[in-house]
Amino acid sequence: MALFVSDTPCFSDPDAATVRAAVDSTLERLGAEECYARAAEVFGDRPDVAFDRIQWARSVCERALTSATPVPC
């Protein structure tokens, strides 16, 4: 949800580091609860826009997380 409500344009194709930075800065600025509240507001007001943006955010986050280097035990 943090990437969804971030200022990152959904027509961009950010790399993993940029995604992590956007998520971290948005969570730091808003907190998790506010991210969810803002996402819910967008889904209520503009479900057509919200659907496309959440699909983009999920895809970008999935790619960023699967490209992360595993942490050794």
C-alpha positions in Angstrom: 0.0 0.0 0.0 2.9 2.3 0.6 3.9 2.3 -3.0 0.3 2.6 -4.1 -0.1 5.9 -2.2 3.5 7.1 -2.9 4.3 9.9 -5.4 5.9 7.4 -7.7 4.1 7.7 -11.1 2.5 4.4 -12.2 3.7 4.9 -15.8 7.3 4.5 -14.5 9.3 1.3 -14.3 11.4 1.8 -11.1 14.2 -0.5 -10.2 14.3 -2.4 -7.0 16.3 0.2 -5.1 13.9 2.9 -6.1 10.9 0.9 -5.1 12.4 0.2 -1.7 13.2 3.8 -1.2 9.7 4.9 -2.2 8.1 2.4 0.2 10.5 3.3 3.1 10.0 7.0 2.7 6.2 6.8 2.4 6.0 4.6 5.4 8.2 6.9 7.4 6.2 9.9 6.3 2.7 8.5 6.7 2.8 5.3 8.7 1.1 2.0 7.7 -2.4 3.0 8.9 -2.4 6.2 6.9 -1.2 4.3 3.8 -4.2 1.9 4.1 -6.6 4.8 4.8 -5.5 6.7 1.8 -5.7 3.6 -0.4 -9.2 3.0 0.8 -10.1 6.6 0.0 -8.9 6.2 -3.6 -10.7 2.9 -4.0 -13.9 4.6 -2.8 -13.5 7.7 -4.9 -11.9 6.4 -8.0 -12.0 2.6 -8.3 -11.1 2.7 -12.0 -7.9 4.5 -11.2 -7.2 2.5 -8.1 -7.4 -0.8 -9.8 -4.8 0.1 -12.4 -2.5 1.6 -9.8 -2.8 -1.4 -7.4 -2.0 -3.8 -10.2 1.1 -1.7 -11.1 2.2 -1.4 -7.5 1.8 -5.2 -6.9 3.7 -6.0 -10.0 6.6 -3.6 -9.3 6.8 -4.7 -5.6 6.8 -8.4 -6.5 9.7 -7.8 -9.0 11.6 -5.7 -6.4 11.2 -8.3 -3.7 12.1 -11.3 -5.8 15.3 -9.5 -7.0 16.4 -8.9 -3.4 19.6 -10.7 -2.4 18.9 -13.4 0.2 20.2 -12.7 3.6 22.5 -15.5 4.8 21.5 -17.4 8.0 
